Amino acid sequence: MPIYGRPKDIQTSKLFHTIVDSGNDAEDNQFPRITDDPQIYTVVRKILLHSKVVRKADCDNKQPTAIRHVGSGVAGCCFLVTKGSVRVVVKIFKKKDLFEFERDNNEYIWGLMKGKNEYNMHMSLWSGFGQFDGIMYAILKYRGLSMSDLDKLVPSIQQGTLQRIVDSFKSMASYLPVLHSHGVFHTDVKQDNLTIDREGNAFLIDWGNAFIKEINGQYMNCDMTYNHLPCPRLVPRSVLNKIMKLTDNRHDYPIVRDYGAFTLRDFAVSDVYGMVALFSTIINRLVGDRGEFIGHFRGFIQVLMESAQPRYRRSYRAAILNCMAREVLIPVESVMDIVTVSVATRRPTNKRKRGE
């Protein structure tokens, strides 16, 4: 398994070289330095010394370490560390259960990709992890700025990289249905979890809220639904209505009741809705011509629909059209020829399973 961290089971990763990056000072300066905070600085330095994946990649350990705060979330805080040619993100967790849940998700997806020989570089996973003295951390490749602040992101992207951004999103659109077919759903596709580096490579990050049927299937309710909650930020109206109905929706991750909760289709359409919304947002920002925007949008939707599994194709279609009405704001007629699905007559015995 190509993730560093398991005791007595440290393996050399072929993905190690991707940690090394030439750096981008203008991009780094978007984050506040925390070197003046002795407590955080000391903790991050200890993590760098503890992590095998960093020690192996650190070819120039004489260079000073620059540590910047990237962001905070439900699970913990992330710091961008630049030391010589090595640039990584260190994620420090608040609680052990959150650390273990996200670790298990990353290991399962890594194993799935390796077993199927279907690694997708745009689905960004951990490079390593560890724990010592009550500190639990993960090491991640730095993937650029997130889409949460387009005013900072857009200037950081090099000129002439539009096609690479489009190709990156198409790659994710072709692989997301593959994950869905194996019972893996991100369920947290939003601006904070979609990053773009200066070369125009886009990445889906943070699988901490992912639902994996193989791991979480034991928590199925008696009505074949799951209590796992998709992030309410970018979801279809049908899922949002269910969130509002089934939860005490006072914050991002409310508690879900034990009945009438979410199905696998709810998770799938939430992922699709989020990807369509984020793609249209960044392309609309980079492309001034409406005709060119529609052309890129059609190409993205076509890849998504062609990659969809038959059992989810109707759901993808509904999510795309709902997103276009609420987020994209272009006529649905512009993609109707792509998303229209011919429905074959089904035999009465071939019924859809409950909970999907």
N, C-alpha and C positions, 0 to 999 in steps of 0.2 A: 504494500500500500504506500503510495508516494507522498505521505504526509509525515514529516518528522515529529516525534514526540512520544511515541509509545515506549514505555520502559522496556529495556532489553530487546527492543525490536526496531532499532534505528536503521533505516535503509537509505541508501544513496538515491537521490531523486534526479531524474534526467531533466526535470523542469527547473533546476536550480539556477541555470544561467539567466533565466528570464527575470531574476531579481535585480541583476545589475542594470543600471540605467544611467544615461549620460547626465541626467538632471536638468532642471529648468528653473533658474533662479526666479524668474518672473512669476512662475506658478507657485513655487515654494513660499514666496512672500505673501501669498494670499492668506496664509495661516499664521497665527501669533506664535512666537517662540516662547517656550516655557522653561528655557534654561535657567532663568532666575528663580524658579520654584525648586528649592533644594529637595523637597520630599519627592515630588514627581520625577524630577531629573534622576535622583538616586535609584528609584524603583525601575525606571526604564533602562538605566545603565546596567543594573543587575540582570534584567531580562535579556539584554543583548549578550551578556557574558554567559548566561545560562543556556541560550538557544543554540543548538547545533547548526541549524540552518543559517543563522547569521554568522556564526564563527567560521563556517566553511566558506561562505561567500565573501567574507571580509578580507580582501587581499591587501588592503592598505590600511592597517590598523593604527597608523600614526596620525591619520587625519582626525581633526576634532569632530565630535558628534554634535549635530544640530537636531534638536527635538522640537517639533511643533505640534500643537493641539489641532487635530483634524475635525473632531466632532464627538458628540456623546449621544448615546441611545439608551434603550431600555436595558440592554445587557451590560453596557459598560462604556469606556472611553477609548478613543483611538488616537494614536500619535504617529506622525510622520517622522521617521528617523533617517537622516542623511549622514553617512559616514564614508568618506571617500567616494567610491563609485557605487556603493551599496545604498539603496533607498527602499525601505520597507515600511509597512504600517504595523505598529504594535497595538493590539487590542487587549485591554486589561478588563477583566470581567468583575462584576459586582458580587455575583453569587455562584456557588459551585454548580447548582442545578442548571443555570443558564449556560455555563461553560460546557458542561457535559452534554447538554441537549444539542448545542451548536456543533460541538466536536463530533458527535455521532452522526449528525446530518452530513457534515463535510466528508467524513470517512465513508459513509454509505454511497454518496454521489461519486466520490473518487473511485470506489470499488466498482460501481456500475459502469462508469466510463471505461475503466480498464478492462473489465470483463467483456464489454461489448466492442472494445477498441473504437470508441466513438468520442474521443476527447474533443471538447470544444473550448478553445482558448477564451471565448467571450463570456463563458460562465465561470466567474472568478471564485476560486475556492482557497482554503488555507494552504500555506506552504509548510507550516509547522505549528507546534503548540507545546505547552509545558506548564508545570506548576511546582512551586517551591515556597516554603515559608508562608503559606496562605495566599500566595499570589498566583492567579490563574491567567494565562495569556495565550494569545494566538499571534502568529506571524503571517502577514499577508503581503502579497506583491502590491506595490503602489500603482494604482490604476488611473490616476488623474483626478480632475475635479468632478464633483457630482453635479447633476442637473438641478440641484436645489437653488442655485444662484447662477442664472444664465448670464448675468452681467459680468461675472468673473470668468465663467467657463468659456464663453465665445471668444474673448480676446486671447485666451491661452491656447486655442487651437490654431495650428499652422494653416496658412493659406493653401488652397488647392487640395484639401483633404476631405471634401464633401463626399466624394465617391467612396472613400474608405469608411466613412461614418455609415453611409447607406449600406455598404456591404457587411459591416459589422452587425447592424440591426437585422439584415436578412439572414445572417448566420444564426443569430439568436432565434429568429422567427422559425428557422428550419429545425432547430434543436429543441426548442421548448416543447413541441408536441411529442418528441421522442421521450423526454423526461416524463411527460404526462402519461404516456403509454406504459411506463414502468412505475406509476404511482407516486411520482415525485412532483410536487407543486411548490413554487416559490412563495406564493400568497402574500408577498410584501413588495410587489413591483411598484416603486414610487420614485420621485425625483432624487431622494437621498441615496437610493440604492442602484442608480444607473450612472456610471462615471464614463468620461471620455478623456483620453490622454491627448497630448499635443499633436500626435501623429494622426489623430482621428479614429483610433480604435475605441470602440464602446464596449463596456463590460457590465454585466449584471452581478452585483456583489451582495454580500450579507445574506447567507442562507440560514440565519438563526431562527427565523420564523417559518421555515419551510415545513410543509406537511409531507411526510413520507409514509405511505400506507404500510410498508413493511415494518416500520418502527412504531408508528402511532396507531395502527389499525386496532390494537387491543382496546383503545378507548372509544370504540364504537358504541353508540346508544342503542337502546332496544328498537328504535325505529330506523336503524341503519344509517343514521347521520353521525356527524363527528362534531365535537365541541371546539375543535380548532377554529380560530377566528382569522379570516383574511383582514389585512390592514384596510380600514375604511376609506383611505384617501382616494384611490383610483380603482373603483369597482363598478360593475354595471348597476343600473337602477334596481334590478331584481335582488341582487346581493345586498345592496345598501339598505333596501327596505327590510330585508330579513335581519340585518344587523340592528337596525333601529327597533325592530319588534322584539328580538330575542335577547337584547342586552341592555344593561344599564350604561348607556353610551355617554359617559362623562369624560372619557379619555381615549387614547388610541387603541388600547387593548383591554376592553371591558371583559367581564366574566360572562361566558355563554351558558345558558341554561342547558339542562341535561336531556332535552327533547326538542324535536323539530328544528335541529340545528343545521349544519352545513353539509352538503354533499360533495363528492369529488368533482362534479360538474361545476359547482359554485367555485371551487378552487381553480379549476381550469379556466373558466371565463374571467375570473379576476386577474389571472396572469395575462391573458390575451388583451383584456381591456387596458391594463396598465402599459403594456408594450406598445400598443397602437397609440395611446395618448402621448407617451414620451417620444416616440418616433416623430409624430406629427409636430410636436412642440419644437424639437431641435431643428428639424428640416425647415419648418416655417420661419424659424429665426435666421437660418443661413441662406435661404433661397428667397429672392425677391419676386420672381416671376411665378404667377399662379399656375400657369400651364406646366412649368417645370416641377412645381411642388406636387401637383396631381399625378404627374408621371412617376415621380419617386414613390408616392404614396401607393399608387396602384401596384407597382412592382413589389413593394413590401407586403401588401395584402395578398398578392398572388402567391408568394412564397409561403406565407402563413397558412393559407387555405390548402395549398397543394401538399403541405407537410402534415396537415391535421389527420388524426386518426378518424376513421369513419364514425365511431360512436360519439365523437366530440365535434364533428363538423357543423352540425346544426347549432350547437352552443357557441362555437367560435363565430359563426355568422351573426348570431344575435348580439354577441358582445361587440363585434366590430361595428355593426349598425348603430347600436346604442351609444358607443363611444363617438362615432361620427356626429350624432345628433347633439351630444353634450359637450364634446371637447374639440373635435376637429373642425366642425362648422363648414364643411363643404358638402355639396349635394350628394346624397347617397347614390344617385343615378350614375355617378362617375365610377363606381366600383360594383354596381349591381351585377354586371355580367361576370364578375370574378367570384363574388360571394354567393351567388345563387346556386343552390344545391338541388340537383334532381333527386327526388326521394323515391326510392324503389319500394314497391309493395312488399310489406313484411308478412311473413307467415305468423299466424297467431301464437305459435309455440316459441317464436324467437323474441321474447319480451325482454325489455331492458331491465337489468338488475336494479333493485332498490339500492339507494345510496350512491348511485353514480350520476 
